[in-house]
């Protein structure tokens, strides 16, 4: 994992609130959340609206992203090992080179996601919506 920087809980909640506004106003207010290269190990993003968020190379290992909306998010090289993404929306997300080993993606929506080069070893995909997800084990 590349060097990651820490994000304090106060900084993170403020950043996510500005991102929520950015998404809700189609970019006219607020600001897109840039969470690239952050150490977010074990953090909870339960039901978070993270559409189009930038999470490249961040470490979310063991995190709770159940019901999170990560549609069109950029997660290139992100570490999601053993994370819970139960019923998460990852539609059209970019997960190229992500580390998903041991992650729980049961009931997740992965339609249109790009998973080229992702570590999918031991990933649970029960009842996941795969559609045209681009990964070797998704066919």
C-alpha positions as CSV (number, residue, x, y, z in Angstrom):
1,X,0.0,0.0,0.0
2,X,1.4,3.4,-0.9
3,X,1.9,6.1,1.7
4,X,-1.5,7.1,3.0
5,X,-2.4,10.2,4.9
6,X,-4.8,10.3,7.8
7,X,-8.1,12.1,7.8
8,X,-9.5,13.1,11.2
9,X,-13.2,12.4,11.9
10,X,-14.1,16.1,11.9
11,X,-12.3,16.7,8.6
12,X,-14.0,13.7,7.1
13,X,-17.5,14.5,8.1
14,X,-17.2,18.1,6.8
15,X,-15.7,16.9,3.6
16,X,-18.5,14.4,3.1
17,X,-21.2,17.0,3.8
18,X,-19.7,19.3,1.1
19,X,-19.6,16.3,-1.2
20,X,-23.3,15.5,-0.5
21,X,-24.1,19.0,-1.5
22,X,-22.0,18.8,-4.6
23,X,-23.8,15.6,-5.7
24,X,-27.2,17.0,-4.9
25,X,-26.6,20.2,-6.9
26,X,-24.8,18.5,-9.8
27,X,-21.6,20.3,-8.9
28,X,-22.9,23.9,-8.6
29,X,-22.4,24.0,-4.8
30,X,-20.2,22.1,-2.4
31,X,-17.1,20.3,-3.6
32,X,-16.3,16.8,-4.9
33,X,-14.7,14.7,-2.1
34,X,-11.1,13.9,-2.7
35,X,-10.3,11.0,-0.4
36,X,-7.3,9.6,-2.4
37,X,-4.4,8.1,-0.5
38,X,-6.1,8.2,2.9
39,X,-5.8,5.8,5.7
40,X,-9.5,4.9,6.4
41,X,-8.9,1.4,7.8
42,X,-12.0,0.1,9.6
43,X,-14.0,3.3,9.1
44,X,-17.8,3.2,8.7
45,X,-19.4,4.7,5.6
46,X,-22.7,2.9,6.2
47,X,-25.4,4.3,3.8
48,X,-23.0,7.1,2.8
49,X,-23.6,8.9,-0.5
50,X,-20.2,8.6,-2.1
51,X,-21.3,8.8,-5.8
52,X,-18.4,10.0,-8.0
53,X,-16.0,10.3,-5.0
54,X,-12.3,10.0,-5.5
55,X,-10.9,7.1,-3.3
56,X,-7.9,6.0,-5.4
57,X,-5.2,4.2,-3.4
58,X,-7.0,4.7,-0.1
59,X,-7.0,2.0,2.6
60,X,-10.5,1.0,3.5
61,X,-9.6,-2.5,4.7
62,X,-12.2,-3.9,7.1
63,X,-14.5,-0.9,6.6
64,X,-18.3,-0.9,6.7
65,X,-19.6,0.3,3.4
66,X,-22.9,-1.5,3.7
67,X,-25.7,0.2,1.6
68,X,-23.2,2.9,0.5
69,X,-23.7,4.5,-2.9
70,X,-20.4,4.4,-4.7
71,X,-21.8,4.7,-8.2
72,X,-19.3,6.1,-10.6
73,X,-16.7,6.4,-7.8
74,X,-13.0,6.1,-8.6
75,X,-11.5,3.3,-6.5
76,X,-8.4,2.5,-8.5
77,X,-5.8,0.6,-6.4
78,X,-8.0,1.0,-3.3
79,X,-7.6,-1.5,-0.5
80,X,-11.0,-3.0,0.4
81,X,-9.7,-6.3,1.8
82,X,-12.2,-7.8,4.2
83,X,-14.5,-4.8,3.9
84,X,-18.3,-5.2,4.0
85,X,-20.1,-3.8,1.0
86,X,-23.4,-5.6,1.5
87,X,-26.0,-4.1,-0.8
88,X,-23.6,-1.3,-1.8
89,X,-24.1,0.4,-5.2
90,X,-20.8,0.2,-7.2
91,X,-22.5,0.7,-10.6
92,X,-20.0,2.1,-13.1
93,X,-17.3,2.4,-10.3
94,X,-13.7,2.1,-11.4
95,X,-12.1,-0.6,-9.3
96,X,-9.1,-1.3,-11.5
97,X,-6.3,-2.9,-9.4
98,X,-8.3,-2.7,-6.2
99,X,-7.6,-5.2,-3.4
100,X,-11.0,-6.8,-2.7
101,X,-9.8,-10.1,-1.2
102,X,-12.1,-11.4,1.4
103,X,-14.6,-8.5,0.9
104,X,-18.3,-9.1,1.2
105,X,-20.2,-7.9,-1.9
106,X,-23.4,-9.8,-1.3
107,X,-26.4,-8.1,-2.9
108,X,-24.1,-5.4,-4.2
109,X,-24.8,-3.7,-7.6
110,X,-21.7,-4.0,-9.7
111,X,-23.3,-3.4,-13.1
112,X,-20.9,-1.6,-15.4
113,X,-18.1,-1.6,-12.8
114,X,-14.5,-2.0,-14.0
115,X,-12.6,-4.6,-12.0
116,X,-9.7,-5.2,-14.3
117,X,-6.7,-6.4,-12.3
118,X,-8.6,-6.4,-9.0
119,X,-7.7,-9.0,-6.4
120,X,-11.0,-10.9,-6.1
121,X,-9.7,-13.8,-4.1
122,X,-12.3,-15.0,-1.6
123,X,-14.8,-12.3,-2.5
124,X,-18.4,-13.1,-1.6
125,X,-20.8,-12.2,-4.4
126,X,-24.0,-13.9,-3.4
127,X,-27.0,-12.4,-5.2
128,X,-24.8,-9.5,-6.5
129,X,-25.9,-7.8,-9.6
130,X,-23.0,-8.3,-12.0
131,X,-24.5,-7.3,-15.4
132,X,-21.6,-6.2,-17.6
133,X,-19.1,-5.8,-14.7
134,X,-15.6,-6.2,-16.2
135,X,-13.8,-8.9,-14.2
136,X,-12.7,-12.5,-14.8
137,X,-14.9,-14.1,-12.2
138,X,-18.0,-12.0,-12.9
139,X,-19.0,-13.9,-16.1
